[in-house]
Amino acid sequence: MGHAGDLGCSSAGGYTDAHLFYAGVDDARACTACSCGPVSGSACSTTVTLYADGACSTVVQSGAAGCYDVPAGTPIGSKSANPPVYQPGFCGPSGGEPTGDAIPQTPFTFCCLP
């Protein structure tokens, strides 16, 4: 037995077990905008080597991160560099919080036998 609305069931006829259903929903759910904070921890590095000769065999200067002076009067005949190594950074996420509600609409009460 069914009735429009959120109603109780009468004891007449023995249909006393009430079940409430809805014909629709007003869904106003959403999320706040997502964003990302400043990037931190990223790095890019390589190694550059300077050579006195043109065959990349007599090292003048080699080193990782940093700035180095080449000794005065040192000829530079060739140079080499390793491919850059990239270390990705991280940005702290924010936003994406749920908002709104899903509100049931048009209730129907169904009365059943227990």
C-alpha positions in Angstrom: 0.0 0.0 0.0 1.5 3.4 -1.0 0.7 7.0 0.0 2.2 10.3 -1.2 4.2 12.0 1.6 6.1 11.0 4.7 3.3 9.3 6.6 2.9 6.6 9.2 1.0 3.4 8.6 -2.2 2.6 10.4 -2.8 -0.7 12.0 -5.9 -1.2 9.8 -5.5 -4.2 7.6 -2.2 -5.2 9.3 0.0 -3.0 7.0 2.1 -1.5 9.8 5.7 -1.8 8.5 6.5 1.7 6.9 9.1 2.2 4.2 9.9 5.7 3.0 11.1 6.2 -0.6 11.6 9.3 -2.7 10.8 10.1 -6.4 13.8 12.4 -6.9 16.6 14.4 -5.4 17.7 18.0 -5.4 21.5 17.5 -5.8 23.4 20.6 -5.0 26.7 18.9 -4.2 29.9 20.3 -5.5 33.5 20.8 -4.5 35.6 23.9 -3.8 38.2 24.8 -6.5 41.5 22.8 -6.3 44.8 24.6 -6.3 48.5 23.9 -5.7 50.8 25.9 -3.5 54.3 26.9 -4.4 56.7 24.3 -5.8 59.5 23.2 -3.5 62.2 20.6 -3.7 62.7 20.7 -7.5 66.3 20.7 -8.8 68.1 20.4 -12.1 71.8 19.4 -12.1 74.6 18.4 -14.5 78.4 18.1 -14.4 80.5 20.2 -16.7 84.2 19.3 -17.3 86.8 21.6 -18.9 89.8 20.1 -20.7 93.2 21.7 -21.6 93.4 19.8 -24.9 91.0 19.4 -27.8 90.5 15.6 -27.1 88.7 15.9 -23.7 91.5 14.0 -22.0 93.5 16.5 -19.8 91.1 17.8 -17.1 91.4 21.4 -16.1 88.3 21.7 -14.0 85.4 19.4 -13.1 82.8 19.7 -10.5 79.1 19.4 -9.6 77.1 22.2 -8.2 79.0 25.4 -7.7 81.0 28.1 -9.5 84.7 27.5 -9.9 87.5 29.8 -11.1 89.7 28.4 -13.9 93.4 29.0 -13.0 94.7 32.1 -14.8 96.6 31.3 -18.0 95.0 27.8 -18.3 94.0 27.1 -21.9 90.6 25.5 -22.4 90.7 23.2 -25.5 87.4 21.3 -25.0 84.5 20.8 -22.7 81.9 18.2 -21.9 78.6 18.1 -20.0 76.5 15.3 -18.7 72.8 15.4 -19.6 70.8 17.3 -17.0 69.2 15.3 -14.2 65.8 16.7 -13.2 64.3 16.1 -9.7 60.7 17.0 -9.7 59.4 19.1 -6.8 56.2 19.0 -4.8 53.4 21.5 -4.4 51.0 21.1 -1.5 47.4 20.6 -2.8 44.5 22.5 -1.3 40.8 22.8 -2.1 38.5 20.0 -3.3 36.4 20.2 -0.2 32.8 18.9 -0.7 30.0 21.5 -0.4 26.2 21.3 -0.6 23.8 18.5 0.0 21.6 16.0 -1.9 18.1 16.6 -0.6 15.5 13.9 -1.3 12.3 15.1 -3.0 8.7 13.9 -3.3 8.4 11.3 -0.5 6.2 8.2 -0.7 5.3 5.9 2.2 4.8 2.3 1.5 3.0 0.3 4.2 3.8 -3.4 4.2 2.9 -6.5 6.3 5.5 -7.1 9.0 
